[in-house]
Amino acid sequence: MSIEKDIQQKAAFRNEHHKAVVNIIFSSNWLHEKVKLLLDTEDITNQQYNILRILRGSKHPLSTLQLRERMLDKMSDTSRIVDRMVKKDLVQKTTRASDKRQVDVVVTEAGLALLERLDRKNYLIDDILNGLTEPETIILNELLDKMRENYTALNVD
């Protein structure tokens, strides 16, 4: 199916760049929904899953600021998300002795167990792109990286 059919657009796009931007945004939202269906089985959000994976990969506790810097969704309210995760016993917060305003966050055994259950379902996420060959997937990754690198190089932000 084409992007025009998916969004029921009758008029032509301004140009191929405009079409690609709309296609990337639409595809990103579509992909988020597919991953959300998997995460809903464990009653967690994309942001919570991202935090759990970051913490599992870290060799030491991380502050909420460090988590935010590493998250895929930079606009997340990391402190609030972490507080919800504490209530679910997925992470633990401890106040830093050196600075009472800073907290360190670590993943709990329950959080690791949840990640292990989701790890066994990773094939469901991988299957989202099963229509692409490995060489096509490599090209897709390279093109997306190039898009972000070129935009960043323009210092437009």
DSSP file with accessible surface (Angstrom, degrees, kcal/mol):
  #  RESIDUE AA STRUCTURE BP1 BP2  ACC     N-H-->O    O-->H-N    N-H-->O    O-->H-N    TCO  KAPPA ALPHA  PHI   PSI    X-CA   Y-CA   Z-CA
    1    1 A M              0   0  177      0, 0.0     2,-0.2     0, 0.0     3,-0.0   0.000 360.0 360.0 360.0 144.2    0.0    0.0    0.0
    2    2 A S     >  -     0   0   44      1,-0.1     4,-2.6     4,-0.0     5,-0.2  -0.513 360.0-113.7 -92.6 161.9    1.2    3.5   -0.8
    3    3 A I  H  > S+     0   0    6      1,-0.2     4,-2.4     2,-0.2     6,-0.2   0.886 117.4  59.1 -61.1 -36.5    1.4    6.5    1.6
    4    4 A E  H  4>S+     0   0   54      1,-0.2     5,-2.5     2,-0.2     4,-0.4   0.917 110.0  41.9 -59.4 -43.6   -1.3    8.2   -0.6
    5    5 A K  H >45S+     0   0  146      3,-0.2     3,-0.6     2,-0.2    -1,-0.2   0.903 112.0  55.0 -69.6 -41.1   -3.7    5.3    0.0
    6    6 A D  H 3<5S+     0   0   62     -4,-2.6    -2,-0.2     1,-0.2    -1,-0.2   0.869 119.6  31.3 -62.1 -38.1   -2.8    5.0    3.7
    7    7 A I  T 3<5S-     0   0   58     -4,-2.4    -1,-0.2    -5,-0.2    -2,-0.2   0.353 107.6-123.8-101.8   5.4   -3.6    8.6    4.4
    8    8 A Q  T < 5 +     0   0  156     -3,-0.6     2,-0.5    -4,-0.4    -3,-0.2   0.902  47.9 170.3  55.0  47.8   -6.3    8.8    1.7
    9    9 A Q      < +     0   0   58     -5,-2.5    -1,-0.2    -6,-0.2    -2,-0.1  -0.790  21.4 177.9 -94.2 129.0   -4.6   11.7    0.0
   10   10 A K        +     0   0  198     -2,-0.5    -1,-0.2     2,-0.1     2,-0.1   0.817  60.9  73.8 -94.4 -40.0   -6.0   12.8   -3.4
   11   11 A A  S    S-     0   0   72      1,-0.1     2,-0.1    -7,-0.1    -2,-0.0  -0.419  89.4-104.1 -77.8 154.1   -3.7   15.8   -4.1
   12   12 A A        -     0   0   94      1,-0.1    -1,-0.1    -2,-0.1     2,-0.1  -0.379  37.7-103.9 -73.0 152.8   -0.1   15.3   -5.1
   13   13 A F        -     0   0   23      1,-0.1    -1,-0.1    -2,-0.1     3,-0.1  -0.401  30.0-112.0 -70.0 157.4    2.6   16.0   -2.6
   14   14 A R  S    S-     0   0  186      1,-0.2     2,-0.3    -2,-0.1    -1,-0.1   0.880  88.9 -34.7 -57.3 -42.0    4.6   19.2   -3.0
   15   15 A N  S  > S-     0   0   75      1,-0.0     4,-2.2     0, 0.0    -1,-0.2  -0.945  71.5 -82.7-166.4 178.9    7.7   17.1   -4.0
   16   16 A E  H  > S+     0   0  140     -2,-0.3     4,-2.4     1,-0.2     5,-0.1   0.832 125.1  56.7 -67.5 -30.2    9.3   13.8   -3.1
   17   17 A H  H  > S+     0   0  155      2,-0.2     4,-2.4     1,-0.2    -1,-0.2   0.936 108.0  47.3 -64.9 -44.8   11.0   15.3    0.0
   18   18 A H  H  > S+     0   0   51      1,-0.2     4,-2.4     2,-0.2     5,-0.2   0.932 112.0  50.6 -60.7 -44.5    7.6   16.3    1.3
   19   19 A K  H  X S+     0   0   50     -4,-2.2     4,-2.7     1,-0.2    -2,-0.2   0.917 110.0  50.3 -60.3 -41.2    6.2   12.9    0.5
   20   20 A A  H  X S+     0   0   44     -4,-2.4     4,-2.9     2,-0.2    -1,-0.2   0.906 109.1  50.8 -65.9 -41.6    9.2   11.2    2.3
   21   21 A V  H  X S+     0   0   80     -4,-2.4     4,-2.5     2,-0.2     5,-0.2   0.947 113.2  45.1 -61.4 -48.0    8.7   13.4    5.5
   22   22 A V  H  X S+     0   0   35     -4,-2.4     4,-2.9     1,-0.2     5,-0.2   0.929 113.7  51.0 -61.2 -41.8    5.0   12.5    5.6
   23   23 A N  H  X S+     0   0   60     -4,-2.7     4,-2.9    -5,-0.2     5,-0.2   0.911 110.4  48.3 -64.1 -41.6    5.8    8.8    5.0
   24   24 A I  H  X S+     0   0   68     -4,-2.9     4,-2.6     2,-0.2    -1,-0.2   0.935 113.8  46.6 -65.7 -44.3    8.4    8.7    7.8
   25   25 A I  H  X S+     0   0   97     -4,-2.5     4,-2.3    -5,-0.2     5,-0.2   0.948 115.7  45.4 -63.0 -47.7    6.1   10.4   10.3
   26   26 A F  H  X S+     0   0   63     -4,-2.9     4,-2.5    -5,-0.2    -2,-0.2   0.939 115.1  47.5 -60.8 -45.8    3.2    8.1    9.3
   27   27 A S  H  X S+     0   0   51     -4,-2.9     4,-2.8    -5,-0.2    -1,-0.2   0.877 109.6  53.6 -65.8 -37.4    5.4    5.0    9.4
   28   28 A S  H  X S+     0   0   51     -4,-2.6     4,-2.6    -5,-0.2    -1,-0.2   0.938 111.4  45.0 -61.8 -47.1    6.9    6.0   12.8
   29   29 A N  H  X S+     0   0   98     -4,-2.3     4,-2.0     2,-0.2    -2,-0.2   0.907 113.3  51.0 -64.0 -40.1    3.4    6.3   14.3
   30   30 A W  H  X S+     0   0  117     -4,-2.5     4,-1.8    -5,-0.2    -2,-0.2   0.932 111.4  48.0 -61.9 -44.6    2.4    3.0   12.7
   31   31 A L  H  X S+     0   0   71     -4,-2.8     4,-2.4     1,-0.2     5,-0.3   0.913 108.2  54.3 -64.7 -42.2    5.5    1.3   14.1
   32   32 A H  H  X S+     0   0   90     -4,-2.6     4,-2.7     1,-0.2    -1,-0.2   0.904 107.6  51.3 -57.9 -41.6    4.9    2.8   17.6
   33   33 A E  H  X S+     0   0  110     -4,-2.0     4,-1.7     2,-0.2    -1,-0.2   0.897 108.9  50.2 -64.4 -40.0    1.4    1.3   17.5
   34   34 A K  H  X S+     0   0   87     -4,-1.8     4,-1.1     2,-0.2    -2,-0.2   0.922 114.2  44.0 -64.4 -43.9    2.7   -2.1   16.6
   35   35 A V  H  X S+     0   0   22     -4,-2.4     4,-2.5     1,-0.2     3,-0.4   0.903 108.5  59.5 -68.2 -37.3    5.3   -2.1   19.4
   36   36 A K  H  X S+     0   0   84     -4,-2.7     4,-2.7    -5,-0.3    -1,-0.2   0.886  99.0  57.7 -58.5 -39.2    2.6   -0.7   21.8
   37   37 A L  H  X S+     0   0  107     -4,-1.7     4,-0.6     1,-0.2    -1,-0.2   0.899 109.4  44.8 -59.6 -39.6    0.5   -3.8   21.2
   38   38 A L  H >< S+     0   0   15     -4,-1.1     3,-1.0    -3,-0.4     4,-0.3   0.932 114.2  47.9 -68.8 -45.1    3.3   -6.0   22.4
   39   39 A L  H ><>S+     0   0    1     -4,-2.5     3,-1.8     1,-0.3     5,-1.5   0.819  99.6  67.6 -69.2 -28.8    4.1   -3.8   25.4
   40   40 A D  H ><5S+     0   0   76     -4,-2.7     3,-1.2     1,-0.3    -1,-0.3   0.808  88.2  67.2 -60.2 -27.6    0.5   -3.6   26.4
   41   41 A T  T <<5S+     0   0   83     -3,-1.0    -1,-0.3    -4,-0.6    -2,-0.2   0.748 109.5  36.7 -65.3 -21.3    0.7   -7.4   27.2
   42   42 A E  T < 5S-     0   0   36     -3,-1.8    -1,-0.3    -4,-0.3    -2,-0.2   0.251 113.6-118.1-111.2   7.1    3.1   -6.3   30.1
   43   43 A D  T < 5S+     0   0  119     -3,-1.2     2,-0.3    -4,-0.3    -3,-0.2   0.894  72.6 121.2  57.5  44.8    1.2   -3.1   31.0
   44   44 A I      < -     0   0    4     -5,-1.5    -1,-0.2    -8,-0.2    -2,-0.2  -0.944  55.9-124.8-132.2 161.4    4.2   -0.8   30.2
   45   45 A T     >  -     0   0   58     -2,-0.3     4,-2.6    -3,-0.1     5,-0.2  -0.493  31.5-104.0 -96.2 169.7    4.6    2.1   27.8
   46   46 A N  H  > S+     0   0   44      1,-0.2     4,-2.5     2,-0.2     5,-0.1   0.904 123.3  50.7 -57.4 -42.2    7.3    2.6   25.1
   47   47 A Q  H  > S+     0   0   58      2,-0.2     4,-2.4     1,-0.2    -1,-0.2   0.898 109.7  48.9 -66.1 -41.0    9.1    5.1   27.4
   48   48 A Q  H  > S+     0   0    4      2,-0.2     4,-2.6     1,-0.2    -1,-0.2   0.916 111.5  49.7 -64.3 -41.8    9.1    2.6   30.3
   49   49 A Y  H  X S+     0   0   22     -4,-2.6     4,-2.4     2,-0.2    -2,-0.2   0.924 110.2  51.3 -61.1 -43.5   10.4   -0.1   28.1
   50   50 A N  H  X S+     0   0   21     -4,-2.5     4,-2.4     1,-0.2    -2,-0.2   0.930 110.2  48.5 -60.8 -44.5   13.1    2.2   26.8
   51   51 A I  H  X S+     0   0    0     -4,-2.4     4,-2.8     1,-0.2     5,-0.2   0.929 110.1  51.7 -63.3 -43.9   14.1    3.1   30.4
   52   52 A L  H  X S+     0   0    0     -4,-2.6     4,-2.5     1,-0.2    -1,-0.2   0.922 111.3  47.2 -59.5 -43.0   14.3   -0.6   31.4
   53   53 A R  H  X S+     0   0  106     -4,-2.4     4,-1.8     2,-0.2    -1,-0.2   0.897 111.9  50.3 -67.4 -38.7   16.5   -1.4   28.5
   54   54 A I  H  X S+     0   0   21     -4,-2.4     4,-1.0    -5,-0.2    -2,-0.2   0.946 113.0  46.2 -62.6 -47.1   18.8    1.6   29.2
   55   55 A L  H >< S+     0   0   11     -4,-2.8     3,-0.5     1,-0.2    -2,-0.2   0.891 110.1  53.0 -65.3 -39.1   19.1    0.6   32.9
   56   56 A R  H 3< S+     0   0   85     -4,-2.5    -1,-0.2    -5,-0.2    -2,-0.2   0.895 111.1  47.7 -62.9 -36.7   19.8   -3.1   32.0
   57   57 A G  H 3< S+     0   0   56     -4,-1.8     2,-0.3    -5,-0.2    -1,-0.2   0.651  95.2  92.2 -79.9 -13.8   22.6   -2.0   29.7
   58   58 A S    <<  -     0   0   20     -4,-1.0     4,-0.1    -3,-0.5    -4,-0.0  -0.592  64.9-151.0 -85.0 143.2   24.2    0.3   32.2
   59   59 A K  S    S+     0   0  199     -2,-0.3    -1,-0.1     2,-0.1    -4,-0.1   0.534  82.1  27.2 -85.8  -8.4   26.9   -0.9   34.5
   60   60 A H  S    S-     0   0  104     -5,-0.1    45,-0.1    45,-0.0    -2,-0.0  -0.949  99.9 -73.4-146.9 164.9   26.0    1.6   37.2
   61   61 A P        -     0   0   54      0, 0.0     2,-0.4     0, 0.0    45,-0.2  -0.243  47.2-147.3 -58.9 151.4   22.9    3.5   38.4
   62   62 A L  E     -A  105   0A   0     43,-2.0    43,-2.6    -4,-0.1     2,-0.1  -0.940   7.7-125.6-123.3 146.9   21.8    6.4   36.3
   63   63 A S  E  >  -A  104   0A   5     -2,-0.4     4,-2.3    41,-0.2    41,-0.2  -0.392  33.0-107.6 -79.0 165.9   20.2    9.7   37.2
   64   64 A T  H  > S+     0   0   25     39,-0.5     4,-2.6     1,-0.2     5,-0.2   0.867 122.4  55.0 -63.7 -33.0   16.9   10.8   35.6
   65   65 A L  H  > S+     0   0   84      2,-0.2     4,-2.2     1,-0.2    -1,-0.2   0.932 107.7  48.0 -64.2 -44.6   18.9   13.4   33.6
   66   66 A Q  H  > S+     0   0   56      1,-0.2     4,-1.2     2,-0.2    -2,-0.2   0.896 111.7  51.0 -63.2 -38.7   21.2   10.7   32.3
   67   67 A L  H >X S+     0   0    0     -4,-2.3     4,-1.3     1,-0.2     3,-0.6   0.945 108.6  50.8 -61.9 -48.2   18.2    8.5   31.4
   68   68 A R  H 3< S+     0   0   77     -4,-2.6     3,-0.4     1,-0.2    -2,-0.2   0.893 107.2  54.4 -58.0 -40.8   16.5   11.4   29.5
   69   69 A E  H 3< S+     0   0  120     -4,-2.2    -1,-0.2     1,-0.2    -2,-0.2   0.818 114.3  41.0 -63.4 -29.6   19.7   12.0   27.5
   70   70 A R  H << S+     0   0  118     -4,-1.2    -1,-0.2    -3,-0.6    -2,-0.2   0.580  92.4 108.5 -94.7 -11.9   19.7    8.4   26.4
   71   71 A M     <  -     0   0    1     -4,-1.3     3,-0.1    -3,-0.4   -24,-0.1  -0.284  68.5-135.4 -70.6 152.9   16.0    8.0   25.8
   72   72 A L  S    S+     0   0  154      1,-0.2     2,-0.9   -25,-0.1    -1,-0.1   0.852 101.9  55.1 -70.9 -36.4   14.5    7.7   22.3
   73   73 A D    >   -     0   0   61      1,-0.1     3,-1.5   -26,-0.1    -1,-0.2  -0.824  67.8-177.3-101.4  95.4   11.8   10.1   23.2
   74   74 A K  T 3  S+     0   0  115     -2,-0.9    -1,-0.1     1,-0.3     4,-0.1   0.654  77.2  64.9 -69.1 -15.3   13.6   13.2   24.5
   75   75 A M  T 3  S+     0   0  171     -3,-0.1    -1,-0.3     2,-0.1    -7,-0.0   0.452  76.5 121.1 -88.0  -0.5   10.4   15.0   25.4
   76   76 A S  S <  S-     0   0   11     -3,-1.5     2,-1.4    -8,-0.1     3,-0.2  -0.315  70.8-125.0 -65.4 146.5    9.5   12.4   28.0
   77   77 A D     >  -     0   0   63      1,-0.2     4,-2.2     2,-0.1     3,-0.3  -0.722  34.4-175.6 -87.7  85.9    8.9   13.6   31.6
   78   78 A T  H  > S+     0   0    0     -2,-1.4     4,-2.9     1,-0.2     5,-0.2   0.866  73.6  55.5 -58.1 -42.3   11.5   11.1   32.9
   79   79 A S  H  > S+     0   0   49      1,-0.2     4,-2.3     2,-0.2    -1,-0.2   0.926 110.9  44.7 -59.6 -45.2   10.9   11.8   36.6
   80   80 A R  H  > S+     0   0  152     -3,-0.3     4,-2.0     2,-0.2    -1,-0.2   0.898 113.2  50.6 -66.9 -40.2    7.2   11.0   36.4
   81   81 A I  H  X S+     0   0   11     -4,-2.2     4,-2.1     2,-0.2    -2,-0.2   0.933 110.7  49.2 -63.1 -44.5    7.8    7.9   34.3
   82   82 A V  H  X S+     0   0    0     -4,-2.9     4,-2.4     1,-0.2    -2,-0.2   0.916 108.0  54.5 -62.4 -41.5   10.4    6.6   36.8
   83   83 A D  H  X S+     0   0   65     -4,-2.3     4,-1.9    -5,-0.2    -1,-0.2   0.909 108.5  48.6 -59.8 -41.8    8.0    7.3   39.7
   84   84 A R  H  X S+     0   0  123     -4,-2.0     4,-1.2     1,-0.2    -1,-0.2   0.883 110.7  51.4 -63.7 -37.3    5.3    5.2   38.0
   85   85 A M  H  <>S+     0   0    0     -4,-2.1     5,-2.8     2,-0.2     6,-0.8   0.844 105.3  55.2 -70.2 -32.5    7.9    2.5   37.4
   86   86 A V  H ><5S+     0   0   57     -4,-2.4     3,-1.8     1,-0.2    -1,-0.2   0.930 105.3  53.1 -62.7 -43.6    8.8    2.5   41.1
   87   87 A K  H 3<5S+     0   0  182     -4,-1.9    -1,-0.2     1,-0.3    -2,-0.2   0.820 109.6  48.6 -62.0 -29.5    5.2    1.9   42.0
   88   88 A K  T 3<5S-     0   0   76     -4,-1.2    -1,-0.3    -5,-0.1    -2,-0.2   0.400 114.0-121.2 -87.9   0.8    5.2   -1.1   39.7
   89   89 A D  T < 5S+     0   0   98     -3,-1.8    22,-0.4     2,-0.2    21,-0.4   0.787  79.8 121.7  61.6  32.5    8.5   -2.3   41.3
   90   90 A L  S   <S+     0   0   10     -5,-2.8    18,-2.3     1,-0.2     2,-0.3   0.753  76.5  17.5 -92.2 -28.2   10.3   -2.2   38.0
   91   91 A V  E     -B  107   0A   2     -6,-0.8     2,-0.4    16,-0.3    16,-0.2  -0.925  68.2-139.7-137.6 164.2   13.0    0.2   39.1
   92   92 A Q  E     -B  106   0A 108     14,-2.8    14,-2.1    -2,-0.3     2,-0.4  -0.984  11.7-153.6-127.4 138.0   14.4    1.5   42.4
   93   93 A K  E     -B  105   0A  78     -2,-0.4     2,-0.4    12,-0.2    12,-0.2  -0.909  10.8-177.0-110.0 140.0   15.4    5.1   43.2
   94   94 A T  E     -B  104   0A  71     10,-2.3    10,-3.2    -2,-0.4     2,-0.3  -0.998  27.4-120.6-133.8 139.3   17.9    6.1   45.8
   95   95 A T  E     -B  103   0A  81     -2,-0.4     8,-0.2     8,-0.2     2,-0.2  -0.566  33.1-113.8 -75.9 137.5   18.9    9.6   46.8
   96   96 A R        -     0   0   68      6,-2.6     3,-0.2     3,-0.6     6,-0.2  -0.525  12.5-144.1 -72.0 135.7   22.5   10.5   46.3
   97   97 A A  S    S+     0   0   90     -2,-0.2     3,-0.3     1,-0.2    -1,-0.1   0.871 100.7  52.3 -66.5 -34.6   24.4   11.2   49.5
   98   98 A S  S    S+     0   0  113      1,-0.3     2,-0.3     2,-0.1    -1,-0.2   0.754 126.1  17.6 -75.8 -24.6   26.5   13.9   47.8
   99   99 A D    >   -     0   0   44     -3,-0.2     3,-2.0     3,-0.2    -3,-0.6  -0.809  62.4-160.4-152.0 104.3   23.4   15.8   46.5
  100  100 A K  T 3  S+     0   0  156     -2,-0.3    -1,-0.1     1,-0.3    -3,-0.1   0.670  92.3  63.1 -63.3 -16.7   20.0   15.2   48.0
  101  101 A R  T 3  S+     0   0  213     -6,-0.1     2,-0.3     2,-0.0    -1,-0.3   0.682  93.7  76.4 -80.4 -17.3   18.3   16.7   44.8
  102  102 A Q    <   -     0   0   61     -3,-2.0    -6,-2.6    -6,-0.2     2,-0.4  -0.752  63.3-166.3 -96.7 140.0   19.8   13.9   42.7
  103  103 A V  E     - B   0  95A  29     -2,-0.3   -39,-0.5    -8,-0.2     2,-0.4  -0.951  11.7-142.4-123.4 146.6   18.4   10.4   42.5
  104  104 A D  E     -AB  63  94A  32    -10,-3.2   -10,-2.3    -2,-0.4     2,-0.4  -0.876  16.2-153.7-103.8 142.6   20.0    7.2   41.1
  105  105 A V  E     +AB  62  93A   0    -43,-2.6   -43,-2.0    -2,-0.4     2,-0.3  -0.948  14.8 175.4-120.8 136.1   17.8    4.7   39.3
  106  106 A V  E     - B   0  92A  50    -14,-2.1   -14,-2.8    -2,-0.4     2,-0.3  -0.959  33.9-108.4-133.8 154.0   18.4    1.0   38.9
  107  107 A V  E     - B   0  91A  28     -2,-0.3   -16,-0.3   -16,-0.2     2,-0.1  -0.589  34.7-138.4 -80.7 141.4   16.4   -1.8   37.4
  108  108 A T     >  -     0   0   17    -18,-2.3     4,-2.4    -2,-0.3     5,-0.2  -0.420  27.7-100.7 -91.2 173.9   14.9   -4.3   39.9
  109  109 A E  H  > S+     0   0  156      1,-0.2     4,-2.5     2,-0.2     5,-0.2   0.890 126.2  53.2 -60.7 -38.9   14.6   -8.1   39.6
  110  110 A A  H  > S+     0   0   38    -21,-0.4     4,-2.2     2,-0.2    -1,-0.2   0.894 108.5  49.7 -63.9 -39.3   11.0   -7.6   38.6
  111  111 A G  H  > S+     0   0    0    -22,-0.4     4,-2.3   -21,-0.2    -2,-0.2   0.907 111.3  48.5 -65.3 -41.6   12.0   -5.2   35.9
  112  112 A L  H  X S+     0   0   42     -4,-2.4     4,-2.4     2,-0.2    -2,-0.2   0.900 110.1  52.0 -65.3 -39.3   14.7   -7.7   34.6
  113  113 A A  H  X S+     0   0   39     -4,-2.5     4,-2.2     2,-0.2    -2,-0.2   0.913 108.9  50.5 -64.0 -41.1   12.1  -10.5   34.6
  114  114 A L  H  X S+     0   0    7     -4,-2.2     4,-2.3     1,-0.2    -2,-0.2   0.932 110.1  50.2 -61.4 -44.6    9.7   -8.3   32.6
  115  115 A L  H  X S+     0   0    0     -4,-2.3     4,-3.0     1,-0.2    -2,-0.2   0.897 107.9  53.3 -61.6 -39.5   12.5   -7.6   30.1
  116  116 A E  H  X S+     0   0  110     -4,-2.4     4,-1.6     2,-0.2    -1,-0.2   0.909 108.1  50.0 -62.8 -40.6   13.3  -11.3   29.8
  117  117 A R  H  < S+     0   0   90     -4,-2.2     4,-0.3     1,-0.2    -1,-0.2   0.920 114.3  44.8 -62.8 -42.6    9.6  -12.0   29.0
  118  118 A L  H >< S+     0   0    0     -4,-2.3     3,-1.7     1,-0.2    -2,-0.2   0.868 105.9  61.0 -70.1 -35.0    9.7   -9.3   26.3
  119  119 A D  H >< S+     0   0   50     -4,-3.0     3,-1.6     1,-0.3     4,-0.2   0.875  98.6  57.8 -58.0 -36.4   13.1  -10.5   25.0
  120  120 A R  T 3< S+     0   0  164     -4,-1.6    -1,-0.3     1,-0.3     3,-0.2   0.655 108.0  48.0 -68.5 -13.8   11.4  -13.9   24.2
  121  121 A K  T X> S+     0   0   62     -3,-1.7     3,-1.9    -4,-0.3     4,-0.7   0.243  75.0 110.8-107.9  10.5    9.0  -11.9   22.0
  122  122 A N  H X>  +     0   0   51     -3,-1.6     4,-2.6     1,-0.3     3,-0.7   0.817  67.0  69.6 -56.6 -30.1   11.6   -9.9   20.1
  123  123 A Y  H 3> S+     0   0  131      1,-0.2     4,-2.5    -4,-0.2    -1,-0.3   0.826  91.6  60.2 -59.0 -29.3   10.8  -11.8   17.0
  124  124 A L  H <4 S+     0   0   74     -3,-1.9     4,-0.4     2,-0.2    -1,-0.2   0.877 108.3  43.2 -66.4 -35.6    7.4  -10.0   16.9
  125  125 A I  H X< S+     0   0   42     -3,-0.7     3,-1.3    -4,-0.7     4,-0.5   0.928 114.1  50.3 -73.1 -44.3    9.2   -6.7   16.7
  126  126 A D  H >< S+     0   0  113     -4,-2.6     3,-1.4     1,-0.3    -2,-0.2   0.871 102.3  62.8 -60.5 -36.0   11.7   -8.0   14.1
  127  127 A D  G >< S+     0   0   77     -4,-2.5     3,-1.7     1,-0.3    -1,-0.3   0.700  84.0  76.8 -64.9 -18.6    8.8   -9.4   12.0
  128  128 A I  G <  S+     0   0   37     -3,-1.3     3,-0.3    -4,-0.4    -1,-0.3   0.879 104.5  36.1 -58.5 -34.4    7.5   -5.9   11.5
  129  129 A L  G X  S+     0   0   79     -3,-1.4     3,-2.2    -4,-0.5    -1,-0.3   0.167  81.5 116.5-103.4  19.6   10.3   -5.4    8.9
  130  130 A N  T <   +     0   0  121     -3,-1.7    -1,-0.2     1,-0.3    -2,-0.1   0.668  64.7  69.6 -67.4 -11.6   10.2   -8.9    7.6
  131  131 A G  T 3  S+     0   0   66     -3,-0.3     2,-0.4    -4,-0.2    -1,-0.3   0.573  91.2  75.0 -78.3  -7.9    9.1   -7.6    4.2
  132  132 A L  S <  S-     0   0   66     -3,-2.2     2,-0.1     4,-0.0    -3,-0.0  -0.848  81.6-128.4-104.6 141.7   12.6   -6.1    3.8
  133  133 A T     >  -     0   0   73     -2,-0.4     4,-2.5     1,-0.1     5,-0.2  -0.349  32.5-104.3 -74.7 167.4   15.7   -8.2    3.0
  134  134 A E  H  > S+     0   0  149      1,-0.2     4,-2.5     2,-0.2     5,-0.2   0.940 123.4  50.3 -62.1 -44.2   18.8   -7.7    5.2
  135  135 A P  H  > S+     0   0   85      0, 0.0     4,-2.2     0, 0.0    -1,-0.2   0.910 111.3  49.3 -60.5 -37.8   20.5   -5.6    2.5
  136  136 A E  H  > S+     0   0   91      2,-0.2     4,-2.7     1,-0.2    -2,-0.2   0.904 110.1  51.1 -65.9 -38.3   17.4   -3.4    2.2
  137  137 A T  H  X S+     0   0   34     -4,-2.5     4,-2.6     2,-0.2    -1,-0.2   0.895 108.6  51.5 -65.7 -39.0   17.3   -3.0    6.0
  138  138 A I  H  X S+     0   0   77     -4,-2.5     4,-2.5     2,-0.2    -2,-0.2   0.934 111.1  47.8 -61.6 -44.4   20.9   -2.0    6.0
  139  139 A I  H  X S+     0   0   90     -4,-2.2     4,-2.9     2,-0.2    -2,-0.2   0.920 110.2  52.2 -63.3 -43.3   20.2    0.6    3.3
  140  140 A L  H  X S+     0   0   63     -4,-2.7     4,-2.6     1,-0.2     5,-0.2   0.945 110.9  47.6 -58.1 -47.3   17.1    1.9    5.3
  141  141 A N  H  X S+     0   0   85     -4,-2.6     4,-2.5     1,-0.2    -2,-0.2   0.920 112.5  49.1 -60.2 -43.4   19.3    2.3    8.4
  142  142 A E  H  X S+     0   0  115     -4,-2.5     4,-2.6     1,-0.2    -1,-0.2   0.908 111.6  49.1 -63.7 -41.5   22.0    4.1    6.4
  143  143 A L  H  X S+     0   0  102     -4,-2.9     4,-2.5     2,-0.2    -2,-0.2   0.914 111.9  47.8 -66.4 -41.8   19.4    6.5    4.8
  144  144 A L  H  X S+     0   0   53     -4,-2.6     4,-2.1    -5,-0.2    -2,-0.2   0.921 113.3  48.4 -65.4 -41.5   17.8    7.3    8.2
  145  145 A D  H  X S+     0   0   63     -4,-2.5     4,-2.8    -5,-0.2     5,-0.2   0.929 111.8  50.0 -60.8 -44.7   21.2    7.9    9.7
  146  146 A K  H  X S+     0   0  120     -4,-2.6     4,-2.8     1,-0.2     5,-0.3   0.905 107.3  54.5 -62.1 -41.0   22.2   10.1    6.8
  147  147 A M  H  X S+     0   0   88     -4,-2.5     4,-1.9     1,-0.2    -1,-0.2   0.946 113.3  41.3 -58.4 -49.4   19.0   12.1    7.0
  148  148 A R  H  X S+     0   0  129     -4,-2.1     4,-2.6     1,-0.2    -2,-0.2   0.908 115.1  50.9 -67.8 -40.7   19.6   13.0   10.7
  149  149 A E  H  X S+     0   0  125     -4,-2.8     4,-2.3     1,-0.2    -2,-0.2   0.920 111.1  47.6 -63.4 -44.5   23.4   13.6   10.2
  150  150 A N  H  X S+     0   0   87     -4,-2.8     4,-1.0    -5,-0.2    -1,-0.2   0.906 113.3  47.7 -65.8 -39.7   22.8   16.0    7.3
  151  151 A Y  H ><>S+     0   0  111     -4,-1.9     5,-0.9    -5,-0.3     3,-0.6   0.928 112.3  49.4 -67.0 -43.5   20.1   17.9    9.2
  152  152 A T  H ><5S+     0   0   86     -4,-2.6     3,-1.8     1,-0.2    -2,-0.2   0.894 105.4  58.4 -61.6 -37.8   22.3   18.1   12.3
  153  153 A A  H 3<5S+     0   0   76     -4,-2.3    -1,-0.2     1,-0.3    -2,-0.2   0.780  98.1  60.5 -64.8 -25.8   25.2   19.4   10.2
  154  154 A L  T <<5S-     0   0  121     -4,-1.0    -1,-0.3    -3,-0.6    -2,-0.2   0.604 100.3-137.9 -74.9 -12.1   23.1   22.3    9.0
  155  155 A N  T < 5 +     0   0  143     -3,-1.8    -3,-0.1    -4,-0.3    -2,-0.1   0.887  52.0 147.5  53.8  43.5   22.8   23.5   12.6
  156  156 A V      <       0   0   78     -5,-0.9    -4,-0.1     0, 0.0    -1,-0.1   0.800 360.0 360.0 -78.8 -28.0   19.1   24.2   12.1
  157  157 A D              0   0  166     -6,-0.2    -5,-0.0    -5,-0.1    -6,-0.0   0.157 360.0 360.0 -61.8 360.0   17.9   23.4   15.6
